[in-house]
Each structure stands twice: as C-alpha cells, then as structure tokens.
Amino acid sequence: MRVAIIDVGSNNIKLEVFEIDEKGNSQLIYDEKVAARLGHDVFVHRKLNPKNMEIAIEGLKNIARILKSLQVERTFALGTAALREADSQEFVTRARKETGIKIRVISGIEEARLVHNAVLAYTPFEGRTFFLNDIGGGSTEISVSNGKLLFVESLRLGTVRLKELFASARDDKEAYQMMERYVDKILAPYLGELLRHKIDMGISTGGTARNLCEIVRSNGGTKEEEKGIPVLYTRDLKDLVSQMKKMTPKEILKLQGLDSARADIIVPGGILLLGLLQNLRIDRSLVSNRGLRDGALIDYIYHKVNKKIYQERQNEYRKRGLEIISNKYNIDKKHAEQTAKLALMLFRILKALHNLPQKYEEILYGAALLHDTGRIIDYANHHKHSQYLIQNSAILGFSDHEKTLMALIARYHRKSMPKSTHIEFQTLSPPEQQVVTKLAALLRLADSLDRSYSSSVKNITVKNLSSDKVHLVVEGRGDLALELWSVEKKKDFFEKTFGRRLKVEKV
C-alpha cells in the first residue's frame, strides 16, 4: 500500500510518499516541499499570517492532487510548533474542507517521541548514550537516549523564532548576542538533569543541522562518517558560526553548501545548535537524515505489521512520560504507586460491574499515579489543580484527549461528583462522561484504601457482586481501621455511580 506523511512545519510543508509491502518494508517513492513559512509572525504575535496561510492552503491543494494521482491509501498530516502556538483551528478546518487533508496538531513531546522512533530505527547506538536534538522553525525537541528514553523535552527555541524575536535589535551583532543569551536561558532549567547523564555523543536531525553540516564539509571542515552518517565536530561548527556572524546577507548567500531557502535563518540555526552542544559539552555529533516523518511512518508500520513491538514501545514511552511528570511535581511516590496498584486491581476484579474496554486501564493508571500532583500548588483544592497540571503537561505517549480523560478522573478523586457547571466534563460525549465517572469512582475507592499512606492493603477480592450490592474483602497488615473508615466516608460516589450498595471489610 501507499502511505503519505505530511509535516506541516514552521518553515516548510513537506510530503513523503512510501510504498509499504506486507512485511512492513518501506520505500520512498515521492517527496515534495512547499515553502509556506507558517511560522512567520507566529512566535511574536501568536497569529498565523494571512498571506502565509494562503500559500499553505494552495500548497496543500497541490499535495492533495499528488496524493490522488499516486493513489495514496493512507495519509498522516502532522502540525508542529507554528500550529501549536497559534490559534490554528481556522487553518486546520480550511485545510480539511478545501483539500481533504486532516491535520493533527501534535505536542512538542509527541514530536520528540517520533523523532526518537526514527533515530532508534536507523542509528547504531552500540551501547552509547546520545543527546538528540531536532531544530525546527519554532521549537527544538531534545532527548537523551541509550536506546531507551532517559530524558525528553520540547524547547521554545527555533530558527524562525530566534530571527523574529530579535529582529528589532540595533544591528546583527546585538541580535546574535541576544540570541546566544536566550538559548542559554531557555536551556538552563534542564541543564543539571541533562548533564547528570553520561552523554557520549550528539545526534542532530532536521534540515537546519543537515545544512550546517553540509556547509562545514563544503568549506574545509572535517569530513568524517560513521556507518554512512556524517559526523559534525562542534569545533568546526563554532568556526563556521563565528565566520557567518561577520558576514553580510549577500556573503552568506555565497557560502558553498548553503540551501538558499535557509539563508535568512542559517545563522540563528547555527547559534542555536552550537549553544546546545557547548552547554552539554558535546564534541561530536552524528547528523541524521531521519526525522519526524520517518518516526510517524515507523509508528504506522509497527501498529499495522507488528503490533506487539508497537505496544511494547508505547508502554515504555507512557511509563517514562508518567515518571517524568511525577518527578517534576514531587509527588508522594509511595502513595501514588499504591493508589495506582489498587485502582488497577479494582478495575480488573470489577470488570463485570464497570464493563469498560481494556484500553481504559492505562488511563486509570495514569490518573491514579498523578492524582495528587496539584498538592504542589495547594492542598485544599489539589484535585482541581491536579486536573489543570495533567491537562496542561506534555506527557510522553498520551494524546491530548487521553490527557483530558486522565485529568478529569484525577479531578474527581475527591470532593464533588461531576456537575453541569463543570465545563470540561460537559464537553465530553455522554459515553465518555460515563467512562470518567466510573473510573473516578474506582480511583476514589483506591485512594481511600491507602488513607494512612502506609501501603497496608495487599489484596482485594470480590465476596459478592449482585444487582444491588458489591461486597469486597481486603487483605493487609495492621488493622486497616483508617482505610475502612475512609471507604465508609467516601463510598457514596461509588454507590451512586454503579447503583449498588458497597461493603468493604477486612478478611
């Protein structure tokens, strides 16, 4: 079959069409690029420029014609930084209506995950730990990986962003100095954690890094490869950036190896890449020609051809994503993990009661693990703060809609049940409102069963499940008096949700 991947980026809209056989082998058969510059003005004014929107729509119309002529069966269009940060709904709606192309605007963390997918599939790690960086027009995705993700983040740094943020500087010298300080400032909060990892080498992806590497190699820099992948030495990049900062725009245009379409953003790109590498004390980097589109293709192939590998990888990403957020908000891990353990136990033993698909088990687990994140702001209303933090955090492996469900489930782990005045809950479809309510009832019960924060409950079994009663038996150490008292106090949510009286006793 033929699959198309479209990257709707801040600089360009890029199309790649692949032929995929029944074993999952893929071959690129067509590519196209439209210089729409959707990121123009976005990172200063937070609005898409009307002129660039029209260029992008026309470009997508041509891409739609190409897809039809090539008889493409599946199309995945991904929107990145420019569409993330602007009010892009009008553009996305127009694109779908006028071209038939449905654009999915992805988070920076999801973008980093897909780039990691691509690098992992096409780069020999050989036991080494790499710092991955993918510089775009509006954002830069960074991660640390030894084959498994150790760190991941999306930074508000990009070539177009830097160029436009400091366009009002008195001259180029001042602008470049401000860019350098800005890169250091944005990276600073993450530097300590990044440096704790013993990074062996960098891996740079994206058009900016590839073009910088080509310029270095075309102008006397080190020409070295590792298994066919170009190597860029930081010292060579430093020399190039120093040289370019002294050049006029006309002189830059004459640089050998330069992609002329990048002439106005190549210096900001060089400053950004050099800042990342120098801050992390990286001497050399692989410059990969793989990236977001390759990662999206790999995701599709694994999902269709080898679902086991896909699911294992997704589970790993989700586990790491939840771990990053729990570390970030300094939650009580012992209580969070016990609550999550008990919530899953209840989900499994009460399957006949809630009758929810297996896929919601991971959503419940995530909500249980993060239900107390809001305590970092305020205890009294921490359930509401937990909803906000979960909803607005980039959690690796989870879609925005899955985060919404998790956030609402965590929101209802204490205090009131869902109400008509709760806007976020009301925006869900009636079936999804039922899902949130049922899972929140299970979470509230699980949270009660660790009221003493001592992880005393070891097992839960069903003694009786009838049309009017749920009778559970808990096993554990100690008298569990506080847990049983908490259940009695909070069981009304469970009873109203499932229409059954709840009794919980110690074995």
N, C-alpha and C positions, 0 to 999 in steps of 0.2 A: 504494500500500500504506500501511498504518498502522504507525507506529513509535512506541514509548513509550520515554522516557528517565526513569529514576528516580534522583534524587540522595538517597542515604541519608546525610544530613549530621549534624553535631553538634547543631544546633538543630531542624531540621525534616527530614521526608522529603517531597520534592517530586516530583510527577509531571507530565510534559507529554506529550501525545499529538499526533503530527503526521501529516498526510496528505501523502504524497510522490508526485509524478507521475513518469512515465518519464524526464523531463528533469532530475529532481533538484530541482524546485521544491517547497518545503515550506510548509505552512500549519498553524498551531497550532489544534487543534480542541477541546482539553480540557486543563484543568490542575487540580491538586488539591494540598493541603498538609496534612500531619499533624505537629502539634507534639509530637514524641516526646521531644525533648531527650536523645538518646542520649549526648551528651557530658557529661551531669550526673555528676559524681564521677570521670569517666574520667581527667582530666588531673591529678588528685591521687592517686587510688588505683589507676589503671590497670585498673579493672574496670568492666564495664557494670553499671549499676544495674538490679536485677531488675524493679523497677516500670516503669522506662522501657523495658526490653526488651519487657515485655508490651504496653505501649502501642504500641511499634513493630511488633510482630508483628500485633496487631489492625489497625493501620493498613495494613500490607502485605496483610492478608487482604481488606480493603475495596478496596485498589488492584487486587488480583488480580481481584476481581469486576468492577471497572470495565473492566479490560483485556479481560475476556471479553465483556462487554456491547458494547464498542466494536469487537470483532473485530480486536484488535491482532495483527499478524502477527509483529513482532519487538520484543523488549523488552531494553533495556540498563539494568541497575541498577548504580550505582557507589557504593561506600562510601568515605568520606573520613576525616578526622582521627580521629574517635572510634573507628571500627572499625580504623584503622591502629594506634592506640596501645594499645588494649585487647586482651585475649585474646578475640577476637570469633568464633572458629571455631564455638562452640556456637550463637551467634545466627545466623550465616550458614547453618549446617546446618539449624537450625529453620526459618528463613525459606524455604529451598528445599523442605523437606519439607512444611511446613504451608501454604505459599502458592504454591509452584511458581515463585517468583521467585529467580533465581540472582544473588546479589550479588557483584560483582567489586570487591574492595578495592584501590584504586589508590594509588600512591605520591604524595607531595606534588608531585614533579616532573612526573608524568603529569597531575596536576590542573592545574598551571600551564600545561602544553602545551595542554590542551584549552581553557582559558580564553583563551590566546593565539590559538588557532584561531578562537574566536568573535569576539574583538575585531578580529582581522585581516580577517574577512569582513564586518563590519558598521560599521567605523570608518574615516573618511577619514584616512589617515596623511599624505598630501600631503608626503612628504619629511621629516617630523618624526620625532624620537626621543622615545618615550614611556616613562614608568615605569608599568608595570601593577601593580596590587595588587588582590587578591581576598581580603577579610577574611571568615573563617568563624568558627565557634564554637571550633575547636581549632587551626586553622592559618591562616596567611596566605601565599598564593602571590604572589611578586613576580618581575617580569622587566623587562628593558629591551629595547625593540624599535624598529626603524625599518622594520618590515616583515619583517625577519629577526631572530631572537632573538640578542641580544648578551650577555644575562645571564639566568639563571633560578635560583631557589631557593625552597624551601618553609621558612618560619619557624615555630617552635613558639610562635606568637602567635595568640590568638583571643579573641573576646568572652567566651565561657564560661570558657575557660582563665584569663583575667585575673581575672574575677569570683571564681572559686573558689580560685585561688592565694592571693589576698589577703583572703579572707573573714574571716580571724582578726585583721585589723588592729583597732586600738583604736577607730577611727572612720573615716568616709568620707574625711576629709581625708588621714589617713595612708595609707589604701588607695590613693587616687588618686595620691599622691606615689610610692608604691612601684610602681604600675603604670607611671608615666612613666619611672622609672629602669629598670625591667625592659625596657620596649620599647627604650630606648636601648642597653641592654646586649646584647640579642639581635641588634639590627641592626648593632652596632659592627663585628664581624668582616668585614662585607660592604661597609661604608660607603666605604672607599677605592676599591674597584673600581667601585662604583656611581657615585661622583662623577667618575670618570675619563670616563664617558660624558657627552656634552653633551646632557642631557635638556631637551627643550623644554617638556614638559607631562606631567601625570599622566593616567592612565585608571584610574578606580576601578570595580570591579564588585562584585556581591554585595548582599544585602539590607541589610546594615548601612550601606554607603556610600549606597545609594539612599535609605534612610530619613533619614540625616543630612542629605542634600541637600534632601529634602522639608521637613524641619523648618526648615532655614535659609531656604528660599524662603517658607515659611508664616509666618515671624516677622520679616519685613522685610529679609532678606538679598538679595543681588544675584540678579536673575532674568535669566539670560543663557543662550542656547543656541547651539550650533554645529551646523548642519545637523540640527536636531531633537534633539540630545543635550544635556542640561543641563550647565552649567558650574558647578563649585563653586570658589569662591575660598578659599584657605587662611586668609586673614584673617577671613572670615565664619565658617569652621569654628572658628577659635581663639576668637572671641567666643562662639559657641554652647557650646563645651566649658567655657569659663570660667563661663558662666552656669549650665550644668547641674550643675557641681561644687558649687555653692552651694545647690542645690535639694534638698528632701526627696523621697522616692519619690512622695508624693501630688502634689507640684508638678510633677514630671516627667511624671506621667500626664496632666496637663492641657495639656501642650505641644501646640500646633497642629501637625499633620502627623505626629505620632508614631504608629507602629504599636504598639498597646498590648501586643502579644505580645513586643515587644522592650524594654519599659520597664526591665527589670532589667539589661539588657546594653548599653543605648544609650550610657551614659557610658563604660564600658570601651572600647566600639567607637569612640567619638569620640576618646578619649585615644590609642588605637592608630593610627587614621588620621592624626590630627594629628601624632603622633610621626614617622610615616613621611614625611609631606610636609615637615615642618620640617627633619628631618635631611637630606633631599635637596634642600632649598632650592627647593621647587616652589611656585609662586604660585597656579596654577590647574590644575584637573583636569576632564576630561570624566567624567561619571558614567553609565556604560553600563548598560543593562538586559539586556545579554548576559552569558553566563557559562558555567559548566561544562556544563550541559545542551545549550546551543547548540553548544558545541565538540564534544561527543560526537555530536550529530546531523550536524554537518558532516563529521566523520570518517567516519561511516557512508555519507553521501551520496557523498562523493568515492570511497570504496572501492568502492561499487556502481555509480556512474554514470560517474565519471571517474577511472579507476584510475591514469592517467598523472599527474594532478595529485596524487593521494593519495600515490603512490610518490615523486614528486619532493619533496613536503613531508616525508614520513617520512625520506627520505635526508638532507635538510637538518637535521632535528631530531637524527638519530643522529650525524651528523658533529659537530654542535655539542656534543652530550652527551659524546662521547668526548674532544673538545678540552677541555671544562671539567674533566673528571676528570684528564686528563694534565697540565694546568696545576696542578691542585690538589696533585698528588703529585710535582711537579717531576721528572718522568722525563727520561731522555736521549732527546729527541725524534728526533734523527738516527737513532739505533739503532732506536728503536721504529718509526719510519716505514719504514726499510729492511727490518726484520723483517716488518712487515705487507705491504709490497710483495712480498717474496719468498714469503711464505705464500700470498698470492693467486695468484701465478704458479704455484706448485706445485699449488694447488687446481685451476687451470684445465688445466694440461698433464697432470695425473694423474687426470683425470675418470674415465677408463676403469678406473682402479685403485680409487679410493675409492667411486665410484658414489653420491655423495651429492647430494641436491637442491640447486639453486642458492641456495635461501634460507639455507643454512648458510655461504655465502661471507661475509656480513656478520658473522655470529657469529665466524668465524675471524679476520676483520679486526679486530674489536673486541678479541678475546683477545690477538692479536699486538701491537696498539698499547698495551695495558695490561699486558702480561705481566710487566713489571719494576716495577710500582707498589709492590710490597712492599719494595723496596730502601730506601724512606724509613724503614722500621722496623728492618730488619736484613738484611744481605746473605746470610748463611749459609743462612737459611730463607726467603729472599724469595719463593720460589714459593708457599709456604703463606700468607704474608702477602698476596701478590697475590690469592689466592683470596678471603681474608676481605674485603679492601678492595673488590674488584669486587662481591662478593656483597652487601655492605652499603652500597654507594654508590648514590645515586639517579642513574641515568644516563638522561638525556633520550632518549626514543624507543625504549627497550628495556623489554620486560616483565620481571617478576621471574624468570620461567622462562628467558628468554633470558640474563639476567644469570647465572643458575645455570650454564648451559652455558658461557658465557664464562669464568666464574670457575674452573670445573674444567679447562677447556682450558689456561688460563694456569697452573693448579696443576701440570699435568703437562708443562710445557715443559722441565723439568729433574728430575734425581734419579729417583725410582722411578716405575714404571708404576702404574696403578690396582690397589688391593688390596681384599680382602674387609673389611679393617678401616677402609677409608675410607668413613665413614657417608654423606656427601653423595653420593658416587658411587653407592653401593649403592641409594640411594632412587630413582635413575633407572630407567626401564624398560630392559629389555635392548637394544632398538633404539637408545635414546638413549645408553646406555653405549657402544655401538659408534660412534656419531657422535662422542662426546667423545674416545674413544681414537684414532680415525682423524685427527681434526682436531689433536689434541695431537701426534701423530706428525709431521704436516706442519709444525706450529709449531716443534717441536724441531729439525727439519731446517733450517727457515728461520733460526732463531736461530743455529744452528751456522754457517750460511753468511754470517754477519756477526760472526764471533768476534772479529775485530780492531777492530770498531766503526768501520770506515773506509768502509762502503758501497761496497766494491770490486766485488762481484758485480753485473753489469749485466743478465745474461740467463741463463735456464736452459732447456735443451731436452732432449727425450727421445731418446736414441740407440737404446735398445732397451727394450721392455716385453713380457716374456714370462711364462709361467706360473711361472717360478722366478727371474726376475731383473728388476731395474729399473736401467737404466744411464742416468745423467744426465750432461749436459755443461754446464759453467758457463763463462760468458764474463765477463771483467772486466779491471781494471787491476792491475798488480803480479803477484806470483807466487801469491797466494791460498793459500800454504802453510798458514797458520794455520787458514783456513776448512776446507781439505781434511783437516787433522789432526783438527779438531773433529768433522767428519762421521764419520770413522772411529771416533772415541772414543764417539760417541753413537748410532750407527746401529742398535744392537740393538733399540731401541723400534720403529723403523720396520720392521725386518725381522720382528719377532715379530707386529706388528700386521697386516701385509699378507702374511706368509708368503712373502716373496721376498728374495733377496739384493740388497743395494744397493751400487751402484758409482757414485761421483761423480768425475769428472776434469775438468781444465781443458782447454779447446779448444786 
